[in-house]
């Protein structure tokens, strides 16, 4: 089974690496029918739709973007981006139940040609195809992820629901419905991130 799965993954990756958008869909993981590879870092709490809308507006998503949603839950962020702006999206969640739910939601929304959800460890994923990263994690997890995010290409937009990135100063902060949305842009390589 493992050999067959590895061959399928390798074949998909080879066929889809012609563009960053293709690479986004080439990333795969074991089928979401088993147990999580480890315990989830956070409890799934859905992001209210008003906050989803604010996050996507702050990131100025569009049809040429590739959005990675880290800890994608039921998939509402990439699905909303695909439906309203034609954005391609990849959702990553460690919980196979959430991945099944998100893929079912994408099918119901008619966006499976633009959005895909995979089971995986967000700390082990290749995030380089992303032009936009969305997340709703915890402060310590954001800080743990920060070095990986800072290695992404300059200009990659990052939006977080409720939690900041330690001393990485956000470019914008919006308060809405008793929630906070933070926005950053990855600086050019070698340039320190703004602290605050």
GROMACS elastic network, one bead per residue, 0.5 to 0.9 nm:
[ bonds ]
;  ai    aj funct       b0    kb
    1     4     6  0.52040   500
    1     5     6  0.61211   500
    1     6     6  0.85627   500
    2     5     6  0.50921   500
    2     6     6  0.60355   500
    2     7     6  0.85676   500
    3     6     6  0.51111   500
    3     7     6  0.62048   500
    3     8     6  0.86700   500
    4     7     6  0.51558   500
    4     8     6  0.62547   500
    4     9     6  0.86703   500
    5     8     6  0.50882   500
    5     9     6  0.61442   500
    5    10     6  0.85490   500
    5    30     6  0.74332   500
    5    31     6  0.88648   500
    6     9     6  0.50837   500
    6    10     6  0.60362   500
    6    11     6  0.84995   500
    6    30     6  0.89727   500
    7    10     6  0.50800   500
    7    11     6  0.60343   500
    7    12     6  0.85398   500
    8    11     6  0.51326   500
    8    12     6  0.61626   500
    8    13     6  0.85644   500
    9    12     6  0.51732   500
    9    13     6  0.61045   500
    9    14     6  0.86148   500
    9    26     6  0.77264   500
    9    27     6  0.78997   500
    9    28     6  0.63014   500
    9    29     6  0.77837   500
    9    30     6  0.89434   500
   10    13     6  0.50962   500
   10    14     6  0.61442   500
   10    15     6  0.86529   500
   10    26     6  0.86640   500
   11    14     6  0.51865   500
   11    15     6  0.62378   500
   11    16     6  0.86768   500
   11    26     6  0.89515   500
   12    15     6  0.52249   500
   12    16     6  0.61768   500
   12    17     6  0.87114   500
   12    25     6  0.85404   500
   12    26     6  0.56684   500
   12    27     6  0.82591   500
   12    28     6  0.83519   500
   13    16     6  0.53225   500
   13    17     6  0.61533   500
   13    22     6  0.85859   500
   13    23     6  0.70709   500
   13    25     6  0.81380   500
   13    27     6  0.66493   500
   13    28     6  0.81264   500
   14    17     6  0.58817   500
   14    18     6  0.85468   500
   14    26     6  0.78037   500
   15    18     6  0.75856   500
   15    22     6  0.83752   500
   15    26     6  0.78309   500
   16    19     6  0.73186   500
   16    20     6  0.89214   500
   16    21     6  0.84021   500
   16    23     6  0.56555   500
   16    24     6  0.83963   500
   16    25     6  0.70923   500
   16    26     6  0.55110   500
   17    20     6  0.71006   500
   17    21     6  0.82759   500
   17    22     6  0.54045   500
   17    24     6  0.84797   500
   17    25     6  0.88150   500
   17    26     6  0.69266   500
   18    21     6  0.83412   500
   18    22     6  0.61662   500
   18    23     6  0.72189   500
   19    23     6  0.61405   500
   19    24     6  0.86189   500
   19   129     6  0.87204   500
   20    24     6  0.62443   500
   20    25     6  0.89340   500
   20    66     6  0.79027   500
   20   128     6  0.83407   500
   20   129     6  0.50059   500
   20   130     6  0.78023   500
   21    24     6  0.50820   500
   21    25     6  0.68009   500
   21    26     6  0.88336   500
   21    64     6  0.86158   500
   21    65     6  0.81638   500
   21    66     6  0.62501   500
   21    88     6  0.72887   500
   21    89     6  0.88187   500
   21   129     6  0.68073   500
   21   130     6  0.83263   500
   22    25     6  0.53736   500
   22    26     6  0.62334   500
   22   129     6  0.87375   500
   23    27     6  0.65086   500
   23   129     6  0.65107   500
   24    27     6  0.59166   500
   24    66     6  0.73069   500
   24    67     6  0.88826   500
   24    68     6  0.84439   500
   24    88     6  0.85019   500
   24    89     6  0.77456   500
   24    90     6  0.66171   500
   24   127     6  0.84418   500
   24   128     6  0.86936   500
   24   129     6  0.58114   500
   24   130     6  0.74258   500
   25    28     6  0.74658   500
   25    89     6  0.84538   500
   25    90     6  0.71029   500
   25   115     6  0.84555   500
   25   116     6  0.71498   500
   27    90     6  0.89126   500
   27   118     6  0.83578   500
   27   125     6  0.84059   500
   27   126     6  0.80024   500
   28    31     6  0.87365   500
   28   118     6  0.64226   500
   28   119     6  0.80468   500
   28   120     6  0.83446   500
   29    32     6  0.81153   500
   29   118     6  0.60480   500
   29   119     6  0.58049   500
   29   120     6  0.62093   500
   30    33     6  0.82784   500
   30    34     6  0.86314   500
   30   118     6  0.80857   500
   30   119     6  0.68471   500
   30   120     6  0.81305   500
   31    34     6  0.75518   500
   31    96     6  0.81513   500
   31   118     6  0.79256   500
   31   119     6  0.73152   500
   32    35     6  0.80779   500
   32    36     6  0.85603   500
   32    95     6  0.79915   500
   32    97     6  0.72502   500
   32    98     6  0.88506   500
   32    99     6  0.64570   500
   32   100     6  0.65655   500
   32   118     6  0.73272   500
   32   119     6  0.59411   500
   33    96     6  0.61033   500
   33    97     6  0.78017   500
   33   100     6  0.81973   500
   34    37     6  0.85914   500
   34    95     6  0.89220   500
   34    96     6  0.65422   500
   34    97     6  0.87859   500
   35    38     6  0.80569   500
   35    94     6  0.88783   500
   35    95     6  0.72517   500
   35    96     6  0.65955   500
   35    97     6  0.87273   500
   36    39     6  0.63554   500
   36    40     6  0.74356   500
   36    93     6  0.89958   500
   36    94     6  0.54985   500
   36    95     6  0.50756   500
   36    96     6  0.61789   500
   36    97     6  0.88971   500
   36   119     6  0.78845   500
   36   120     6  0.82845   500
   37    40     6  0.87179   500
   37    94     6  0.67583   500
   37    95     6  0.81719   500
   37   119     6  0.86552   500
   37   120     6  0.75730   500
   37   121     6  0.76361   500
   38    41     6  0.87193   500
   38    94     6  0.74424   500
   38    95     6  0.87581   500
   38   121     6  0.83655   500
   39    42     6  0.87926   500
   39    94     6  0.78566   500
   39    95     6  0.82163   500
   40    43     6  0.70876   500
   40    44     6  0.88581   500
   40    93     6  0.84929   500
   40    94     6  0.61672   500
   40    95     6  0.67743   500
   41    94     6  0.87790   500
   41   137     6  0.80903   500
   41   138     6  0.85586   500
   41   141     6  0.80974   500
   42    45     6  0.86028   500
   42    71     6  0.84819   500
   42   137     6  0.65764   500
   42   138     6  0.73647   500
   44    71     6  0.83973   500
   44    73     6  0.62983   500
   44    74     6  0.87986   500
   44    98     6  0.86379   500
   45    73     6  0.78924   500
   45   136     6  0.88421   500
   46    49     6  0.87943   500
   46    73     6  0.70836   500
   46    74     6  0.74071   500
   46    76     6  0.83870   500
   47    50     6  0.82946   500
   47    51     6  0.64485   500
   47    52     6  0.64681   500
   47    76     6  0.80302   500
   47    77     6  0.83636   500
   47   136     6  0.78938   500
   47   161     6  0.79190   500
   48    51     6  0.53656   500
   48    52     6  0.63859   500
   48    53     6  0.88098   500
   49    53     6  0.61186   500
   49    54     6  0.85406   500
   49    76     6  0.79954   500
   49    77     6  0.85312   500
   49    80     6  0.89419   500
   50    53     6  0.51769   500
   50    54     6  0.62706   500
   50    55     6  0.87206   500
   50   176     6  0.81496   500
   50   177     6  0.81055   500
   51    55     6  0.60335   500
   51    56     6  0.85580   500
   51   161     6  0.75571   500
   51   176     6  0.72887   500
   51   177     6  0.81092   500
   51   179     6  0.77903   500
   51   180     6  0.85581   500
   51   181     6  0.75825   500
   52    55     6  0.51694   500
   52    56     6  0.62676   500
   52    57     6  0.85467   500
   52    76     6  0.76247   500
   52    77     6  0.58659   500
   52    80     6  0.78127   500
   52   161     6  0.85971   500
   53    56     6  0.53117   500
   53    57     6  0.60693   500
   53    58     6  0.86079   500
   53    77     6  0.82475   500
   53    80     6  0.79067   500
   53    81     6  0.86472   500
   54    57     6  0.50399   500
   54    58     6  0.60723   500
   54    59     6  0.85835   500
   54   174     6  0.84062   500
   54   176     6  0.83582   500
   54   181     6  0.76021   500
   55    58     6  0.52251   500
   55    59     6  0.63017   500
   55    60     6  0.86822   500
   55    77     6  0.85865   500
   55   134     6  0.77390   500
   55   159     6  0.61267   500
   55   160     6  0.75311   500
   55   161     6  0.75365   500
   55   181     6  0.66203   500
   55   182     6  0.81847   500
   55   183     6  0.82123   500
   56    59     6  0.50633   500
   56    60     6  0.61035   500
   56    61     6  0.59469   500
   56    77     6  0.78707   500
   56    80     6  0.85570   500
   56    81     6  0.69303   500
   56   134     6  0.85542   500
   56   159     6  0.81096   500
   57    61     6  0.68345   500
   58    61     6  0.81193   500
   58   159     6  0.75805   500
   58   172     6  0.82880   500
   58   174     6  0.89955   500
   58   181     6  0.86723   500
   58   182     6  0.86846   500
   58   183     6  0.69549   500
   59   132     6  0.69964   500
   59   133     6  0.88194   500
   59   134     6  0.89200   500
   59   157     6  0.61188   500
   59   158     6  0.72377   500
   59   159     6  0.67778   500
   59   183     6  0.74187   500
   59   184     6  0.89405   500
   60   157     6  0.88901   500
   61    64     6  0.81167   500
   61    65     6  0.62386   500
   61    66     6  0.86448   500
   61    67     6  0.81103   500
   61    81     6  0.70966   500
   61    85     6  0.68489   500
   61    86     6  0.87968   500
   61    87     6  0.67844   500
   61   131     6  0.89751   500
   61   132     6  0.75774   500
   62    65     6  0.55557   500
   62    66     6  0.87569   500
   62    81     6  0.78779   500
   62    82     6  0.87486   500
   62    84     6  0.87957   500
   62    85     6  0.51819   500
   62    86     6  0.64295   500
   62    87     6  0.54763   500
   62    88     6  0.88282   500
   63    66     6  0.82960   500
   63    81     6  0.88545   500
   63    82     6  0.80209   500
   63    85     6  0.57540   500
   63    88     6  0.70951   500
   64    86     6  0.80489   500
   64    87     6  0.65038   500
   64    88     6  0.77250   500
   64   131     6  0.88805   500
   65    86     6  0.86347   500
   65    87     6  0.55633   500
   65    88     6  0.63829   500
   65    89     6  0.82102   500
   65   130     6  0.75687   500
   65   131     6  0.56924   500
   65   132     6  0.69086   500
   66    87     6  0.63647   500
   66    89     6  0.55003   500
   66    90     6  0.76549   500
   66   129     6  0.69255   500
   66   130     6  0.50262   500
   66   131     6  0.53020   500
   66   132     6  0.62624   500
   66   133     6  0.86000   500
   67    78     6  0.68036   500
   67    81     6  0.82464   500
   67    87     6  0.70211   500
   67    88     6  0.61876   500
   67    90     6  0.62849   500
   67    91     6  0.82022   500
   67   129     6  0.87252   500
   67   130     6  0.56444   500
   67   131     6  0.61883   500
   67   133     6  0.57782   500
   67   134     6  0.73777   500
   68    72     6  0.86201   500
   68    78     6  0.76744   500
   68    88     6  0.87817   500
   68    89     6  0.57480   500
   68    91     6  0.57536   500
   68    92     6  0.74772   500
   68   127     6  0.74434   500
   68   129     6  0.85970   500
   68   130     6  0.58837   500
   68   131     6  0.80226   500
   68   132     6  0.62959   500
   68   134     6  0.63587   500
   68   135     6  0.86450   500
   69    72     6  0.52257   500
   69    73     6  0.89735   500
   69    75     6  0.81515   500
   69    77     6  0.71292   500
   69    78     6  0.67602   500
   69    89     6  0.74750   500
   69    90     6  0.63640   500
   69    92     6  0.62291   500
   69    93     6  0.86201   500
   69   132     6  0.84284   500
   69   133     6  0.58903   500
   69   135     6  0.59207   500
   69   136     6  0.88076   500
   70    73     6  0.87272   500
   70    90     6  0.86624   500
   70    91     6  0.62451   500
   70    92     6  0.52371   500
   70    93     6  0.67104   500
   70   122     6  0.61177   500
   70   133     6  0.73078   500
   70   134     6  0.62942   500
   70   135     6  0.52096   500
   70   136     6  0.76024   500
   70   137     6  0.82041   500
   71    91     6  0.71572   500
   71    92     6  0.55539   500
   71    94     6  0.72824   500
   71    95     6  0.88836   500
   71   121     6  0.88714   500
   71   122     6  0.72877   500
   71   134     6  0.88126   500
   71   135     6  0.65896   500
   71   136     6  0.70232   500
   71   137     6  0.72199   500
   72    75     6  0.52457   500
   72    76     6  0.77205   500
   72    77     6  0.75115   500
   72    78     6  0.81775   500
   72    90     6  0.86764   500
   72    91     6  0.50475   500
   72    92     6  0.55270   500
   72    93     6  0.54854   500
   72    98     6  0.78449   500
   72    99     6  0.80119   500
   72   102     6  0.78856   500
   72   117     6  0.78593   500
   72   134     6  0.86783   500
   72   135     6  0.77165   500
   72   136     6  0.84286   500
   73    76     6  0.77700   500
   73    91     6  0.81604   500
   73    92     6  0.82319   500
   73    93     6  0.64539   500
   73    95     6  0.82491   500
   73    97     6  0.89761   500
   73    98     6  0.52538   500
   73    99     6  0.71105   500
   73   101     6  0.80984   500
   73   102     6  0.68193   500
   74    77     6  0.85936   500
   74    98     6  0.57141   500
   74    99     6  0.72137   500
   74   100     6  0.85114   500
   74   101     6  0.57379   500
   74   103     6  0.81994   500
   74   104     6  0.89729   500
   74   105     6  0.72895   500
   75    78     6  0.59779   500
   75    79     6  0.60686   500
   75    80     6  0.85335   500
   75    91     6  0.66629   500
   75    98     6  0.81846   500
   75    99     6  0.80275   500
   75   101     6  0.78368   500
   75   103     6  0.75140   500
   75   105     6  0.71009   500
   75   106     6  0.74056   500
   75   116     6  0.89865   500
   75   117     6  0.75640   500
   76    79     6  0.50912   500
   76    80     6  0.58458   500
   76    81     6  0.84970   500
   76   102     6  0.76449   500
   76   105     6  0.80638   500
   76   106     6  0.85290   500
   77    80     6  0.52911   500
   77    81     6  0.62822   500
   77    82     6  0.87084   500
   77    89     6  0.88336   500
   77    91     6  0.86578   500
   77   134     6  0.79694   500
   78    81     6  0.50378   500
   78    82     6  0.60930   500
   78    83     6  0.85911   500
   78    87     6  0.77034   500
   78    88     6  0.75316   500
   78    89     6  0.52408   500
   78    90     6  0.70545   500
   78    91     6  0.69051   500
   78   106     6  0.87884   500
   78   114     6  0.89556   500
   78   115     6  0.66045   500
   78   116     6  0.85676   500
   78   134     6  0.89743   500
   79    82     6  0.51401   500
   79    83     6  0.61269   500
   79    84     6  0.85953   500
   79    87     6  0.87496   500
   79    88     6  0.89669   500
   79    89     6  0.77134   500
   79   102     6  0.86946   500
   79   105     6  0.79344   500
   79   106     6  0.61080   500
   79   109     6  0.73748   500
   79   111     6  0.69055   500
   79   112     6  0.89246   500
   79   114     6  0.86089   500
   79   115     6  0.66949   500
   80    83     6  0.51961   500
   80    84     6  0.60368   500
   80    85     6  0.80296   500
   80    87     6  0.88424   500
   81    84     6  0.54859   500
   81    85     6  0.54429   500
   81    86     6  0.64859   500
   81    87     6  0.54075   500
   81    88     6  0.77305   500
   81    89     6  0.77951   500
   82    85     6  0.55684   500
   82    88     6  0.60715   500
   82    89     6  0.71917   500
   82   111     6  0.65115   500
   82   114     6  0.64132   500
   82   115     6  0.69645   500
   83    86     6  0.58942   500
   83    87     6  0.77934   500
   83   109     6  0.76297   500
   83   110     6  0.82538   500
   83   111     6  0.68238   500
   84    87     6  0.80226   500
   86   111     6  0.89046   500
   86   114     6  0.74879   500
   87   114     6  0.69766   500
   87   115     6  0.82568   500
   88   113     6  0.84003   500
   88   115     6  0.56718   500
   88   116     6  0.85403   500
   89   114     6  0.63398   500
   89   116     6  0.64466   500
   89   117     6  0.83304   500
   89   130     6  0.86808   500
   90   114     6  0.86163   500
   90   115     6  0.58563   500
   90   116     6  0.50701   500
   90   117     6  0.56397   500
   90   118     6  0.75135   500
   90   130     6  0.88167   500
   91    99     6  0.81920   500
   91   102     6  0.83219   500
   91   115     6  0.77568   500
   91   116     6  0.62883   500
   91   118     6  0.62812   500
   91   119     6  0.85197   500
   92    99     6  0.77569   500
   92   116     6  0.88304   500
   92   117     6  0.58883   500
   92   118     6  0.52277   500
   92   119     6  0.58615   500
   92   120     6  0.58810   500
   92   121     6  0.74171   500
   92   122     6  0.64532   500
   92   125     6  0.85774   500
   93    96     6  0.73519   500
   93    98     6  0.68685   500
   93    99     6  0.63409   500
   93   117     6  0.76469   500
   93   118     6  0.65557   500
   93   119     6  0.51564   500
   93   120     6  0.57227   500
   93   121     6  0.69470   500
   93   122     6  0.72544   500
   94    97     6  0.89634   500
   94    98     6  0.80895   500
   94    99     6  0.80062   500
   94   118     6  0.82821   500
   94   119     6  0.51462   500
   94   121     6  0.56319   500
   94   122     6  0.77273   500
   95    98     6  0.54472   500
   95    99     6  0.65337   500
   95   100     6  0.89606   500
   95   119     6  0.65782   500
   95   120     6  0.81337   500
   96   100     6  0.62001   500
   96   101     6  0.85631   500
   96   118     6  0.82878   500
   96   119     6  0.59347   500
   96   120     6  0.88707   500
   97   100     6  0.52440   500
   97   101     6  0.62312   500
   97   102     6  0.86353   500
   98   101     6  0.50188   500
   98   102     6  0.60100   500
   98   103     6  0.85720   500
   98   119     6  0.86148   500
   99   102     6  0.51006   500
   99   103     6  0.61374   500
   99   104     6  0.85168   500
   99   117     6  0.57914   500
   99   118     6  0.60959   500
   99   119     6  0.61761   500
  100   103     6  0.53006   500
  100   104     6  0.61798   500
  100   105     6  0.86250   500
  100   117     6  0.80828   500
  100   118     6  0.87650   500
  101   104     6  0.51216   500
  101   105     6  0.61597   500
  101   106     6  0.86704   500
  102   106     6  0.61542   500
  102   107     6  0.86252   500
  102   116     6  0.83814   500
  102   117     6  0.65444   500
  103   106     6  0.50001   500
  103   107     6  0.62327   500
  103   108     6  0.86409   500
  103   112     6  0.77067   500
  103   115     6  0.83107   500
  103   116     6  0.66371   500
  103   117     6  0.59482   500
  103   118     6  0.86548   500
  104   107     6  0.50826   500
  104   108     6  0.62060   500
  104   109     6  0.86247   500
  105   108     6  0.50130   500
  105   109     6  0.61357   500
  105   110     6  0.85866   500
  105   111     6  0.89546   500
  106   109     6  0.50354   500
  106   110     6  0.61373   500
  106   111     6  0.54184   500
  106   112     6  0.55875   500
  106   115     6  0.68413   500
  106   116     6  0.77071   500
  106   117     6  0.88049   500
  107   110     6  0.50297   500
  107   111     6  0.62050   500
  107   112     6  0.55934   500
  108   111     6  0.79419   500
  108   112     6  0.88442   500
  109   112     6  0.80530   500
  110   113     6  0.78772   500
  111   114     6  0.54295   500
  111   115     6  0.59535   500
  111   116     6  0.87399   500
  112   115     6  0.50843   500
  112   116     6  0.64047   500
  113   116     6  0.80517   500
  120   123     6  0.86842   500
  120   124     6  0.76996   500
  120   125     6  0.72412   500
  121   124     6  0.53545   500
  121   125     6  0.64165   500
  122   125     6  0.51920   500
  122   126     6  0.84718   500
  122   127     6  0.85922   500
  122   145     6  0.86624   500
  123   126     6  0.86376   500
  123   144     6  0.85419   500
  123   145     6  0.68036   500
  123   148     6  0.82339   500
  124   127     6  0.89931   500
  125   128     6  0.89824   500
  126   129     6  0.77514   500
  127   130     6  0.58097   500
  127   133     6  0.85409   500
  127   148     6  0.82445   500
  127   149     6  0.80365   500
  127   152     6  0.73927   500
  128   131     6  0.81819   500
  128   149     6  0.89814   500
  128   151     6  0.84533   500
  128   152     6  0.57716   500
  128   153     6  0.71990   500
  129   152     6  0.86519   500
  129   153     6  0.88888   500
  130   133     6  0.65948   500
  130   152     6  0.81613   500
  130   153     6  0.87088   500
  130   156     6  0.71777   500
  130   157     6  0.87902   500
  131   152     6  0.87616   500
  131   153     6  0.81074   500
  131   155     6  0.76494   500
  131   157     6  0.62687   500
  131   158     6  0.85883   500
  132   156     6  0.56861   500
  132   158     6  0.57731   500
  132   159     6  0.78270   500
  133   149     6  0.86609   500
  133   156     6  0.75922   500
  133   157     6  0.62315   500
  133   159     6  0.63111   500
  133   160     6  0.83971   500
  134   157     6  0.85084   500
  134   158     6  0.59100   500
  134   160     6  0.58550   500
  134   161     6  0.80427   500
  135   142     6  0.85255   500
  135   158     6  0.80641   500
  135   159     6  0.65216   500
  135   161     6  0.64073   500
  135   163     6  0.89979   500
  136   142     6  0.88439   500
  136   159     6  0.87722   500
  136   160     6  0.57395   500
  136   162     6  0.69915   500
  136   163     6  0.72813   500
  137   140     6  0.84916   500
  137   141     6  0.63201   500
  137   142     6  0.66407   500
  137   160     6  0.79674   500
  137   161     6  0.78278   500
  137   162     6  0.84028   500
  137   163     6  0.72038   500
  138   141     6  0.52527   500
  138   142     6  0.61588   500
  138   143     6  0.87392   500
  138   162     6  0.83334   500
  138   163     6  0.61569   500
  138   164     6  0.85147   500
  139   142     6  0.51161   500
  139   143     6  0.63056   500
  139   144     6  0.86427   500
  139   162     6  0.88900   500
  139   163     6  0.54937   500
  139   164     6  0.62493   500
  139   165     6  0.66230   500
  139   166     6  0.71368   500
  140   143     6  0.51747   500
  140   144     6  0.61666   500
  140   145     6  0.86453   500
  140   165     6  0.83551   500
  140   166     6  0.81697   500
  141   145     6  0.60828   500
  141   146     6  0.84763   500
  141   165     6  0.88049   500
  142   145     6  0.50765   500
  142   146     6  0.59928   500
  142   160     6  0.87411   500
  142   163     6  0.75721   500
  142   164     6  0.71078   500
  142   165     6  0.54459   500
  142   166     6  0.76998   500
  143   146     6  0.50008   500
  143   147     6  0.77909   500
  143   164     6  0.83182   500
  143   165     6  0.53475   500
  143   166     6  0.58877   500
  143   167     6  0.88259   500
  143   168     6  0.89978   500
  144   147     6  0.70523   500
  144   148     6  0.83257   500
  144   165     6  0.89404   500
  145   148     6  0.55434   500
  145   149     6  0.63690   500
  145   150     6  0.88503   500
  145   165     6  0.87629   500
  146   150     6  0.60779   500
  146   151     6  0.87412   500
  146   165     6  0.68617   500
  146   166     6  0.87683   500
  146   168     6  0.86288   500
  147   150     6  0.51589   500
  147   151     6  0.65410   500
  148   151     6  0.53246   500
  148   152     6  0.69869   500
  149   152     6  0.54347   500
  149   153     6  0.88393   500
  149   156     6  0.86501   500
  149   158     6  0.83403   500
  149   186     6  0.73122   500
  150   153     6  0.80577   500
  150   154     6  0.83727   500
  150   186     6  0.57943   500
  150   187     6  0.73254   500
  150   188     6  0.89023   500
  150   189     6  0.82127   500
  150   193     6  0.80712   500
  151   154     6  0.82855   500
  151   186     6  0.79757   500
  151   189     6  0.73498   500
  152   155     6  0.84418   500
  152   156     6  0.67050   500
  152   186     6  0.68528   500
  152   187     6  0.89336   500
  152   189     6  0.86892   500
  153   156     6  0.59601   500
  153   186     6  0.69402   500
  153   187     6  0.81397   500
  153   188     6  0.73777   500
  153   189     6  0.78017   500
  154   157     6  0.88174   500
  154   185     6  0.74266   500
  154   187     6  0.51148   500
  154   189     6  0.68483   500
  155   185     6  0.53704   500
  155   186     6  0.51553   500
  155   187     6  0.64430   500
  155   188     6  0.75045   500
  156   184     6  0.83939   500
  156   185     6  0.56160   500
  156   186     6  0.52918   500
  156   187     6  0.83279   500
  157   183     6  0.72870   500
  157   184     6  0.59518   500
  157   186     6  0.65582   500
  158   182     6  0.81188   500
  158   183     6  0.57333   500
  158   184     6  0.51776   500
  158   185     6  0.61436   500
  158   186     6  0.76853   500
  159   181     6  0.69479   500
  159   182     6  0.55649   500
  159   184     6  0.65875   500
  159   185     6  0.89236   500
  160   163     6  0.61652   500
  160   164     6  0.69455   500
  160   165     6  0.86892   500
  160   180     6  0.83920   500
  160   181     6  0.57702   500
  160   182     6  0.51812   500
  160   183     6  0.66715   500
  160   184     6  0.88109   500
  161   164     6  0.82903   500
  161   179     6  0.75325   500
  161   180     6  0.61667   500
  161   182     6  0.65946   500
  162   179     6  0.59717   500
  162   181     6  0.56779   500
  162   182     6  0.72913   500
  163   166     6  0.88530   500
  163   180     6  0.75075   500
  163   181     6  0.77278   500
  163   182     6  0.73911   500
  164   167     6  0.82434   500
  164   168     6  0.78430   500
  164   169     6  0.82660   500
  164   170     6  0.76165   500
  164   181     6  0.86199   500
  164   182     6  0.65305   500
  164   183     6  0.89190   500
  165   168     6  0.54356   500
  165   169     6  0.75571   500
  165   170     6  0.80207   500
  165   182     6  0.89309   500
  166   169     6  0.79023   500
  166   195     6  0.88698   500
  166   196     6  0.88087   500
  167   170     6  0.89492   500
  167   194     6  0.81721   500
  167   195     6  0.52525   500
  167   196     6  0.55359   500
  168   184     6  0.84491   500
  168   193     6  0.62540   500
  168   194     6  0.58687   500
  168   196     6  0.64030   500
  169   172     6  0.88362   500
  169   184     6  0.77849   500
  169   193     6  0.77417   500
  169   194     6  0.55033   500
  170   173     6  0.66880   500
  170   182     6  0.60504   500
  170   183     6  0.54715   500
  170   184     6  0.51100   500
  170   185     6  0.83383   500
  170   194     6  0.80844   500
  170   195     6  0.85732   500
  170   196     6  0.82372   500
  171   182     6  0.76966   500
  171   183     6  0.57312   500
  171   184     6  0.53490   500
  171   185     6  0.75074   500
  171   194     6  0.88793   500
  172   181     6  0.81586   500
  172   182     6  0.59527   500
  172   183     6  0.51608   500
  172   184     6  0.71632   500
  173   180     6  0.68260   500
  173   181     6  0.56772   500
  173   183     6  0.64371   500
  174   179     6  0.82685   500
  174   180     6  0.56760   500
  174   181     6  0.52006   500
  174   182     6  0.67023   500
  174   183     6  0.87170   500
  175   178     6  0.65717   500
  175   179     6  0.56632   500
  175   181     6  0.64992   500
  176   179     6  0.52137   500
  176   180     6  0.62547   500
  176   181     6  0.77746   500
  177   180     6  0.83120   500
  184   187     6  0.89754   500
  186   189     6  0.86522   500
  186   193     6  0.77713   500
  187   190     6  0.82242   500
  187   191     6  0.62500   500
  187   192     6  0.73280   500
  187   193     6  0.63141   500
  187   194     6  0.87241   500
  188   191     6  0.56254   500
  188   192     6  0.84155   500
  189   192     6  0.82395   500
  192   195     6  0.85006   500
